[in-house]
Amino acid sequence: MRLVVGVTTLIVSVGVYFSYQVVRNLTLENLNRHAFLEVQQGADILPLYCR
């Protein structure tokens, strides 16, 4: 019984770790894209103010 609980705990822990990594990477990619878009839009607007 303890072996079943231990193996189940290990499998769930590994699954949670990899799920966390996937969500973390997707979130970081999204933040990176959003930040780049904001910088790009700011660079596009800047010449309008410098006239």
Buried (B, 14 or more C-beta within 10 A) or exposed (E): EEEEEEEEEEEEEEEEEEEEEEEEEEEEEEEEEEEEEEEEEEEEEEEEEEE
